[in-house]
Amino acid sequence: MLAGLARGEPFTVEWARETVPAAYWTQPLFLRINAVISLAWGAAFAALTLMSLPGRRRTWRRRALAVAVVVAAGAFTAWYPSHARPAP
């Protein structure tokens, strides 16, 4: 994921192109939105990985937290594009 961001190719771009007209695909705002959303999912993946390390007890609270992390990343993905502003 980080390598894709470094190349300017956030991993969310392929999904975004399914719903966004081609005219926007090269726009800086489109790419920035996808970079931010990719970072949010990267943070979620990292949190889920830390929660699943060996030796950690799998309690219902930990499972609920894992679900909350995924739901939060999904909610951010839905919310952020309509609230993002072009960089100054």
Biopython code that builds the backbone (N, CA, C, O; Angstrom):
import numpy as np
from Bio.PDB.StructureBuilder import StructureBuilder

atoms = [
    (1, "MET", "N", (0.812, -1.176, 0.000)),
    (1, "MET", "CA", (0.000, 0.000, 0.000)),
    (1, "MET", "C", (0.869, 1.259, 0.000)),
    (1, "MET", "O", (0.608, 2.191, -0.761)),
    (2, "LEU", "N", (1.883, 1.289, 0.836)),
    (2, "LEU", "CA", (2.760, 2.459, 0.893)),
    (2, "LEU", "C", (3.527, 2.652, -0.405)),
    (2, "LEU", "O", (3.747, 3.786, -0.829)),
    (3, "ALA", "N", (3.936, 1.559, -1.043)),
    (3, "ALA", "CA", (4.640, 1.671, -2.324)),
    (3, "ALA", "C", (3.727, 2.278, -3.379)),
    (3, "ALA", "O", (4.165, 3.099, -4.184)),
    (4, "GLY", "N", (2.465, 1.880, -3.377)),
    (4, "GLY", "CA", (1.507, 2.465, -4.318)),
    (4, "GLY", "C", (1.322, 3.952, -4.081)),
    (4, "GLY", "O", (1.252, 4.731, -5.031)),
    (5, "LEU", "N", (1.242, 4.344, -2.831)),
    (5, "LEU", "CA", (1.128, 5.770, -2.511)),
    (5, "LEU", "C", (2.369, 6.531, -2.948)),
    (5, "LEU", "O", (2.264, 7.646, -3.460)),
    (6, "ALA", "N", (3.547, 5.941, -2.750)),
    (6, "ALA", "CA", (4.800, 6.591, -3.151)),
    (6, "ALA", "C", (4.856, 6.789, -4.664)),
    (6, "ALA", "O", (5.432, 7.764, -5.147)),
    (7, "ARG", "N", (4.259, 5.869, -5.402)),
    (7, "ARG", "CA", (4.220, 5.981, -6.871)),
    (7, "ARG", "C", (3.083, 6.873, -7.342)),
    (7, "ARG", "O", (2.952, 7.129, -8.539)),
    (8, "GLY", "N", (2.263, 7.345, -6.421)),
    (8, "GLY", "CA", (1.117, 8.162, -6.801)),
    (8, "GLY", "C", (-0.046, 7.334, -7.301)),
    (8, "GLY", "O", (-0.888, 7.830, -8.050)),
    (9, "GLU", "N", (-0.102, 6.060, -6.888)),
    (9, "GLU", "CA", (-1.166, 5.143, -7.299)),
    (9, "GLU", "C", (-1.827, 4.518, -6.064)),
    (9, "GLU", "O", (-1.581, 3.350, -5.761)),
    (10, "PRO", "N", (-2.659, 5.279, -5.351)),
    (10, "PRO", "CA", (-3.324, 4.711, -4.179)),
    (10, "PRO", "C", (-4.150, 3.487, -4.571)),
    (10, "PRO", "O", (-4.722, 3.446, -5.660)),
    (11, "PHE", "N", (-4.213, 2.501, -3.692)),
    (11, "PHE", "CA", (-4.894, 1.261, -4.053)),
    (11, "PHE", "C", (-6.398, 1.433, -4.217)),
    (11, "PHE", "O", (-7.048, 0.553, -4.781)),
    (12, "THR", "N", (-6.969, 2.525, -3.749)),
    (12, "THR", "CA", (-8.414, 2.749, -3.872)),
    (12, "THR", "C", (-8.817, 3.298, -5.233)),
    (12, "THR", "O", (-10.006, 3.354, -5.549)),
    (13, "VAL", "N", (-7.845, 3.704, -6.042)),
    (13, "VAL", "CA", (-8.163, 4.332, -7.333)),
    (13, "VAL", "C", (-8.984, 3.410, -8.234)),
    (13, "VAL", "O", (-9.918, 3.865, -8.894)),
    (14, "GLU", "N", (-8.649, 2.137, -8.266)),
    (14, "GLU", "CA", (-9.379, 1.216, -9.146)),
    (14, "GLU", "C", (-10.864, 1.171, -8.786)),
    (14, "GLU", "O", (-11.713, 1.149, -9.678)),
    (15, "TRP", "N", (-11.187, 1.158, -7.497)),
    (15, "TRP", "CA", (-12.591, 1.152, -7.086)),
    (15, "TRP", "C", (-13.238, 2.505, -7.373)),
    (15, "TRP", "O", (-14.390, 2.561, -7.805)),
    (16, "ALA", "N", (-12.516, 3.580, -7.139)),
    (16, "ALA", "CA", (-13.074, 4.916, -7.366)),
    (16, "ALA", "C", (-13.403, 5.130, -8.842)),
    (16, "ALA", "O", (-14.392, 5.786, -9.167)),
    (17, "ARG", "N", (-12.592, 4.590, -9.721)),
    (17, "ARG", "CA", (-12.833, 4.761, -11.152)),
    (17, "ARG", "C", (-14.122, 4.086, -11.620)),
    (17, "ARG", "O", (-14.632, 4.405, -12.693)),
    (18, "GLU", "N", (-14.647, 3.162, -10.828)),
    (18, "GLU", "CA", (-15.908, 2.506, -11.191)),
    (18, "GLU", "C", (-17.105, 3.441, -11.052)),
    (18, "GLU", "O", (-18.145, 3.214, -11.671)),
    (19, "THR", "N", (-16.963, 4.496, -10.239)),
    (19, "THR", "CA", (-18.094, 5.392, -9.999)),
    (19, "THR", "C", (-17.825, 6.852, -10.350)),
    (19, "THR", "O", (-18.737, 7.677, -10.306)),
    (20, "VAL", "N", (-16.581, 7.177, -10.698)),
    (20, "VAL", "CA", (-16.220, 8.570, -11.000)),
    (20, "VAL", "C", (-15.940, 8.685, -12.502)),
    (20, "VAL", "O", (-15.239, 7.844, -13.064)),
    (21, "PRO", "N", (-16.482, 9.722, -13.157)),
    (21, "PRO", "CA", (-16.223, 9.900, -14.591)),
    (21, "PRO", "C", (-14.725, 10.028, -14.902)),
    (21, "PRO", "O", (-13.961, 10.582, -14.111)),
    (22, "ALA", "N", (-14.329, 9.515, -16.045)),
    (22, "ALA", "CA", (-12.921, 9.486, -16.451)),
    (22, "ALA", "C", (-12.285, 10.875, -16.478)),
    (22, "ALA", "O", (-11.072, 10.996, -16.307)),
    (23, "ALA", "N", (-13.057, 11.893, -16.684)),
    (23, "ALA", "CA", (-12.514, 13.255, -16.750)),
    (23, "ALA", "C", (-11.842, 13.670, -15.434)),
    (23, "ALA", "O", (-10.987, 14.555, -15.436)),
    (24, "TYR", "N", (-12.211, 13.053, -14.334)),
    (24, "TYR", "CA", (-11.661, 13.407, -13.021)),
    (24, "TYR", "C", (-10.453, 12.576, -12.610)),
    (24, "TYR", "O", (-9.770, 12.925, -11.647)),
    (25, "TRP", "N", (-10.177, 11.499, -13.309)),
    (25, "TRP", "CA", (-9.168, 10.537, -12.874)),
    (25, "TRP", "C", (-7.768, 11.118, -12.715)),
    (25, "TRP", "O", (-6.984, 10.589, -11.926)),
    (26, "THR", "N", (-7.429, 12.165, -13.420)),
    (26, "THR", "CA", (-6.085, 12.747, -13.320)),
    (26, "THR", "C", (-6.069, 14.033, -12.493)),
    (26, "THR", "O", (-5.021, 14.658, -12.334)),
    (27, "GLN", "N", (-7.212, 14.421, -11.977)),
    (27, "GLN", "CA", (-7.302, 15.653, -11.194)),
    (27, "GLN", "C", (-6.606, 15.477, -9.834)),
    (27, "GLN", "O", (-6.729, 14.423, -9.209)),
    (28, "PRO", "N", (-5.885, 16.493, -9.382)),
    (28, "PRO", "CA", (-5.190, 16.403, -8.090)),
    (28, "PRO", "C", (-6.128, 16.073, -6.925)),
    (28, "PRO", "O", (-5.751, 15.309, -6.036)),
    (29, "LEU", "N", (-7.340, 16.633, -6.910)),
    (29, "LEU", "CA", (-8.266, 16.371, -5.810)),
    (29, "LEU", "C", (-8.680, 14.904, -5.792)),
    (29, "LEU", "O", (-8.749, 14.303, -4.719)),
    (30, "PHE", "N", (-8.954, 14.321, -6.941)),
    (30, "PHE", "CA", (-9.308, 12.900, -7.028)),
    (30, "PHE", "C", (-8.184, 12.039, -6.462)),
    (30, "PHE", "O", (-8.425, 11.120, -5.680)),
    (31, "LEU", "N", (-6.957, 12.346, -6.866)),
    (31, "LEU", "CA", (-5.812, 11.558, -6.397)),
    (31, "LEU", "C", (-5.567, 11.759, -4.902)),
    (31, "LEU", "O", (-5.216, 10.811, -4.199)),
    (32, "ARG", "N", (-5.749, 12.981, -4.417)),
    (32, "ARG", "CA", (-5.549, 13.245, -2.991)),
    (32, "ARG", "C", (-6.614, 12.552, -2.148)),
    (32, "ARG", "O", (-6.304, 11.982, -1.101)),
    (33, "ILE", "N", (-7.863, 12.597, -2.596)),
    (33, "ILE", "CA", (-8.928, 11.901, -1.871)),
    (33, "ILE", "C", (-8.592, 10.417, -1.761)),
    (33, "ILE", "O", (-8.753, 9.814, -0.700)),
    (34, "ASN", "N", (-8.128, 9.835, -2.858)),
    (34, "ASN", "CA", (-7.795, 8.412, -2.838)),
    (34, "ASN", "C", (-6.584, 8.130, -1.963)),
    (34, "ASN", "O", (-6.516, 7.085, -1.316)),
    (35, "ALA", "N", (-5.635, 9.044, -1.937)),
    (35, "ALA", "CA", (-4.468, 8.858, -1.065)),
    (35, "ALA", "C", (-4.887, 8.883, 0.400)),
    (35, "ALA", "O", (-4.433, 8.051, 1.185)),
    (36, "VAL", "N", (-5.743, 9.821, 0.778)),
    (36, "VAL", "CA", (-6.189, 9.928, 2.165)),
    (36, "VAL", "C", (-7.010, 8.699, 2.555)),
    (36, "VAL", "O", (-6.834, 8.155, 3.646)),
    (37, "ILE", "N", (-7.900, 8.263, 1.673)),
    (37, "ILE", "CA", (-8.703, 7.076, 1.965)),
    (37, "ILE", "C", (-7.808, 5.842, 2.054)),
    (37, "ILE", "O", (-8.030, 4.982, 2.906)),
    (38, "SER", "N", (-6.807, 5.743, 1.192)),
    (38, "SER", "CA", (-5.871, 4.615, 1.265)),
    (38, "SER", "C", (-5.113, 4.617, 2.587)),
    (38, "SER", "O", (-4.899, 3.565, 3.190)),
    (39, "LEU", "N", (-4.709, 5.801, 3.034)),
    (39, "LEU", "CA", (-4.028, 5.897, 4.339)),
    (39, "LEU", "C", (-4.958, 5.484, 5.482)),
    (39, "LEU", "O", (-4.526, 4.828, 6.430)),
    (40, "ALA", "N", (-6.221, 5.865, 5.391)),
    (40, "ALA", "CA", (-7.179, 5.484, 6.429)),
    (40, "ALA", "C", (-7.339, 3.963, 6.478)),
    (40, "ALA", "O", (-7.367, 3.377, 7.560)),
    (41, "TRP", "N", (-7.443, 3.325, 5.314)),
    (41, "TRP", "CA", (-7.556, 1.869, 5.287)),
    (41, "TRP", "C", (-6.252, 1.221, 5.724)),
    (41, "TRP", "O", (-6.272, 0.170, 6.364)),
    (42, "GLY", "N", (-5.128, 1.823, 5.393)),
    (42, "GLY", "CA", (-3.843, 1.305, 5.855)),
    (42, "GLY", "C", (-3.754, 1.330, 7.369)),
    (42, "GLY", "O", (-3.250, 0.387, 7.980)),
    (43, "ALA", "N", (-4.243, 2.409, 7.981)),
    (43, "ALA", "CA", (-4.259, 2.498, 9.445)),
    (43, "ALA", "C", (-5.193, 1.439, 10.029)),
    (43, "ALA", "O", (-4.888, 0.828, 11.054)),
    (44, "ALA", "N", (-6.326, 1.228, 9.373)),
    (44, "ALA", "CA", (-7.258, 0.196, 9.844)),
    (44, "ALA", "C", (-6.617, -1.187, 9.746)),
    (44, "ALA", "O", (-6.721, -1.986, 10.677)),
    (45, "PHE", "N", (-5.956, -1.474, 8.624)),
    (45, "PHE", "CA", (-5.287, -2.770, 8.456)),
    (45, "PHE", "C", (-4.197, -2.951, 9.517)),
    (45, "PHE", "O", (-4.036, -4.039, 10.069)),
    (46, "ALA", "N", (-3.458, -1.887, 9.795)),
    (46, "ALA", "CA", (-2.406, -1.968, 10.810)),
    (46, "ALA", "C", (-3.008, -2.246, 12.188)),
    (46, "ALA", "O", (-2.483, -3.064, 12.943)),
    (47, "ALA", "N", (-4.098, -1.572, 12.511)),
    (47, "ALA", "CA", (-4.755, -1.799, 13.801)),
    (47, "ALA", "C", (-5.265, -3.240, 13.905)),
    (47, "ALA", "O", (-5.121, -3.884, 14.944)),
    (48, "LEU", "N", (-5.857, -3.732, 12.826)),
    (48, "LEU", "CA", (-6.351, -5.113, 12.838)),
    (48, "LEU", "C", (-5.205, -6.108, 12.986)),
    (48, "LEU", "O", (-5.338, -7.127, 13.663)),
    (49, "THR", "N", (-4.088, -5.804, 12.351)),
    (49, "THR", "CA", (-2.922, -6.683, 12.461)),
    (49, "THR", "C", (-2.410, -6.709, 13.901)),
    (49, "THR", "O", (-2.116, -7.777, 14.438)),
    (50, "LEU", "N", (-2.304, -5.543, 14.519)),
    (50, "LEU", "CA", (-1.845, -5.484, 15.910)),
    (50, "LEU", "C", (-2.785, -6.236, 16.846)),
    (50, "LEU", "O", (-2.348, -6.880, 17.800)),
    (51, "MET", "N", (-4.076, -6.144, 16.560)),
    (51, "MET", "CA", (-5.049, -6.829, 17.410)),
    (51, "MET", "C", (-4.999, -8.344, 17.251)),
    (51, "MET", "O", (-5.472, -9.078, 18.119)),
    (52, "SER", "N", (-4.431, -8.810, 16.149)),
    (52, "SER", "CA", (-4.421, -10.257, 15.909)),
    (52, "SER", "C", (-3.067, -10.906, 16.198)),
    (52, "SER", "O", (-2.859, -12.073, 15.867)),
    (53, "LEU", "N", (-2.159, -10.171, 16.803)),
    (53, "LEU", "CA", (-0.848, -10.736, 17.111)),
    (53, "LEU", "C", (-0.984, -11.956, 18.018)),
    (53, "LEU", "O", (-1.858, -11.996, 18.883)),
    (54, "PRO", "N", (-0.127, -12.940, 17.822)),
    (54, "PRO", "CA", (-0.182, -14.125, 18.688)),
    (54, "PRO", "C", (0.010, -13.746, 20.158)),
    (54, "PRO", "O", (0.736, -12.808, 20.490)),
    (55, "GLY", "N", (-0.649, -14.488, 21.007)),
    (55, "GLY", "CA", (-0.543, -14.216, 22.430)),
    (55, "GLY", "C", (-1.626, -13.286, 22.948)),
    (55, "GLY", "O", (-1.810, -13.148, 24.157)),
    (56, "ARG", "N", (-2.329, -12.659, 22.047)),
    (56, "ARG", "CA", (-3.426, -11.779, 22.463)),
    (56, "ARG", "C", (-4.691, -12.621, 22.635)),
    (56, "ARG", "O", (-5.022, -13.437, 21.775)),
    (57, "ARG", "N", (-5.369, -12.425, 23.715)),
    (57, "ARG", "CA", (-6.616, -13.161, 23.927)),
    (57, "ARG", "C", (-7.702, -12.621, 23.014)),
    (57, "ARG", "O", (-7.814, -11.412, 22.812)),
    (58, "ARG", "N", (-8.478, -13.501, 22.479)),
    (58, "ARG", "CA", (-9.562, -13.105, 21.583)),
    (58, "ARG", "C", (-10.861, -12.993, 22.381)),
    (58, "ARG", "O", (-11.634, -13.947, 22.475)),
    (59, "THR", "N", (-11.079, -11.836, 22.940)),
    (59, "THR", "CA", (-12.277, -11.590, 23.728)),
    (59, "THR", "C", (-13.348, -10.965, 22.845)),
    (59, "THR", "O", (-13.071, -10.535, 21.725)),
    (60, "TRP", "N", (-14.550, -10.920, 23.349)),
    (60, "TRP", "CA", (-15.625, -10.299, 22.577)),
    (60, "TRP", "C", (-15.347, -8.815, 22.393)),
    (60, "TRP", "O", (-15.756, -8.234, 21.387)),
    (61, "ARG", "N", (-14.660, -8.190, 23.345)),
    (61, "ARG", "CA", (-14.334, -6.764, 23.205)),
    (61, "ARG", "C", (-13.359, -6.538, 22.058)),
    (61, "ARG", "O", (-13.487, -5.578, 21.297)),
    (62, "ARG", "N", (-12.398, -7.424, 21.947)),
    (62, "ARG", "CA", (-11.421, -7.297, 20.864)),
    (62, "ARG", "C", (-12.109, -7.490, 19.506)),
    (62, "ARG", "O", (-11.820, -6.776, 18.546)),
    (63, "ARG", "N", (-13.015, -8.459, 19.444)),
    (63, "ARG", "CA", (-13.757, -8.678, 18.194)),
    (63, "ARG", "C", (-14.642, -7.475, 17.880)),
    (63, "ARG", "O", (-14.730, -7.054, 16.726)),
    (64, "ALA", "N", (-15.287, -6.928, 18.882)),
    (64, "ALA", "CA", (-16.127, -5.744, 18.675)),
    (64, "ALA", "C", (-15.280, -4.563, 18.208)),
    (64, "ALA", "O", (-15.704, -3.800, 17.340)),
    (65, "LEU", "N", (-14.097, -4.410, 18.776)),
    (65, "LEU", "CA", (-13.198, -3.339, 18.354)),
    (65, "LEU", "C", (-12.764, -3.535, 16.900)),
    (65, "LEU", "O", (-12.676, -2.565, 16.147)),
    (66, "ALA", "N", (-12.495, -4.768, 16.504)),
    (66, "ALA", "CA", (-12.112, -5.041, 15.117)),
    (66, "ALA", "C", (-13.247, -4.660, 14.166)),
    (66, "ALA", "O", (-13.010, -4.057, 13.120)),
    (67, "VAL", "N", (-14.465, -5.011, 14.531)),
    (67, "VAL", "CA", (-15.619, -4.632, 13.702)),
    (67, "VAL", "C", (-15.748, -3.116, 13.655)),
    (67, "VAL", "O", (-16.020, -2.550, 12.596)),
    (68, "ALA", "N", (-15.555, -2.459, 14.784)),
    (68, "ALA", "CA", (-15.652, -0.997, 14.839)),
    (68, "ALA", "C", (-14.593, -0.334, 13.957)),
    (68, "ALA", "O", (-14.866, 0.681, 13.316)),
    (69, "VAL", "N", (-13.401, -0.896, 13.923)),
    (69, "VAL", "CA", (-12.333, -0.341, 13.080)),
    (69, "VAL", "C", (-12.728, -0.417, 11.605)),
    (69, "VAL", "O", (-12.550, 0.550, 10.864)),
    (70, "VAL", "N", (-13.257, -1.552, 11.182)),
    (70, "VAL", "CA", (-13.659, -1.715, 9.784)),
    (70, "VAL", "C", (-14.844, -0.807, 9.451)),
    (70, "VAL", "O", (-14.872, -0.190, 8.386)),
    (71, "VAL", "N", (-15.805, -0.726, 10.343)),
    (71, "VAL", "CA", (-16.965, 0.146, 10.125)),
    (71, "VAL", "C", (-16.521, 1.608, 10.051)),
    (71, "VAL", "O", (-17.009, 2.361, 9.209)),
    (72, "ALA", "N", (-15.605, 2.008, 10.922)),
    (72, "ALA", "CA", (-15.110, 3.393, 10.911)),
    (72, "ALA", "C", (-14.385, 3.703, 9.603)),
    (72, "ALA", "O", (-14.570, 4.780, 9.037)),
    (73, "ALA", "N", (-13.565, 2.776, 9.120)),
    (73, "ALA", "CA", (-12.870, 2.995, 7.847)),
    (73, "ALA", "C", (-13.872, 3.095, 6.708)),
    (73, "ALA", "O", (-13.721, 3.930, 5.815)),
    (74, "GLY", "N", (-14.888, 2.254, 6.735)),
    (74, "GLY", "CA", (-15.928, 2.325, 5.707)),
    (74, "GLY", "C", (-16.709, 3.623, 5.759)),
    (74, "GLY", "O", (-17.001, 4.222, 4.725)),
    (75, "ALA", "N", (-17.047, 4.056, 6.965)),
    (75, "ALA", "CA", (-17.778, 5.315, 7.124)),
    (75, "ALA", "C", (-16.939, 6.493, 6.651)),
    (75, "ALA", "O", (-17.454, 7.406, 6.005)),
    (76, "PHE", "N", (-15.644, 6.477, 6.972)),
    (76, "PHE", "CA", (-14.757, 7.546, 6.510)),
    (76, "PHE", "C", (-14.677, 7.552, 4.990)),
    (76, "PHE", "O", (-14.678, 8.616, 4.372)),
    (77, "THR", "N", (-14.609, 6.373, 4.385)),
    (77, "THR", "CA", (-14.555, 6.252, 2.927)),
    (77, "THR", "C", (-15.797, 6.861, 2.287)),
    (77, "THR", "O", (-15.705, 7.512, 1.246)),
    (78, "ALA", "N", (-16.944, 6.655, 2.895)),
    (78, "ALA", "CA", (-18.187, 7.211, 2.361)),
    (78, "ALA", "C", (-18.292, 8.717, 2.596)),
    (78, "ALA", "O", (-18.826, 9.441, 1.756)),
    (79, "TRP", "N", (-17.786, 9.188, 3.732)),
    (79, "TRP", "CA", (-17.934, 10.591, 4.117)),
    (79, "TRP", "C", (-16.914, 11.511, 3.452)),
    (79, "TRP", "O", (-17.272, 12.592, 2.985)),
    (80, "TYR", "N", (-15.666, 11.104, 3.403)),
    (80, "TYR", "CA", (-14.577, 12.015, 3.043)),
    (80, "TYR", "C", (-14.674, 12.639, 1.643)),
    (80, "TYR", "O", (-14.430, 13.840, 1.521)),
    (81, "PRO", "N", (-15.012, 11.903, 0.592)),
    (81, "PRO", "CA", (-15.004, 12.538, -0.737)),
    (81, "PRO", "C", (-15.888, 13.777, -0.855)),
    (81, "PRO", "O", (-15.532, 14.722, -1.558)),
    (82, "SER", "N", (-17.029, 13.785, -0.180)),
    (82, "SER", "CA", (-17.909, 14.950, -0.290)),
    (82, "SER", "C", (-17.467, 16.112, 0.601)),
    (82, "SER", "O", (-18.009, 17.212, 0.491)),
    (83, "HIS", "N", (-16.495, 15.884, 1.476)),
    (83, "HIS", "CA", (-16.010, 16.929, 2.367)),
    (83, "HIS", "C", (-14.584, 17.397, 2.060)),
    (83, "HIS", "O", (-14.106, 18.363, 2.654)),
    (84, "ALA", "N", (-13.923, 16.728, 1.156)),
    (84, "ALA", "CA", (-12.545, 17.102, 0.810)),
    (84, "ALA", "C", (-12.539, 18.396, 0.017)),
    (84, "ALA", "O", (-13.454, 18.671, -0.760)),
    (85, "ARG", "N", (-11.528, 19.160, 0.217)),
    (85, "ARG", "CA", (-11.354, 20.435, -0.500)),
    (85, "ARG", "C", (-10.018, 20.413, -1.230)),
    (85, "ARG", "O", (-9.073, 19.765, -0.780)),
    (86, "PRO", "N", (-9.937, 21.116, -2.351)),
    (86, "PRO", "CA", (-8.643, 21.167, -3.058)),
    (86, "PRO", "C", (-7.550, 21.761, -2.172)),
    (86, "PRO", "O", (-7.811, 22.625, -1.335)),
    (87, "ALA", "N", (-6.339, 21.290, -2.369)),
    (87, "ALA", "CA", (-5.188, 21.818, -1.621)),
    (87, "ALA", "C", (-4.968, 23.272, -2.025)),
    (87, "ALA", "O", (-5.158, 23.629, -3.188)),
    (88, "PRO", "N", (-4.568, 24.112, -1.072)),
    (88, "PRO", "CA", (-4.342, 25.539, -1.402)),
    (88, "PRO", "C", (-3.141, 25.726, -2.301)),
    (88, "PRO", "O", (-2.815, 26.854, -2.670)),
]
sb = StructureBuilder()
sb.init_structure("model")
sb.init_model(0)
sb.init_chain("A")
sb.init_seg("    ")
for serial, (resi, resn, name, xyz) in enumerate(atoms, 1):
    if name == "N":
        sb.init_residue(resn, " ", resi, " ")
    sb.init_atom(name, np.array(xyz, "f"), 0.0, 1.0, " ", f" {name:<3s}", serial, name[0])
structure = sb.get_structure()
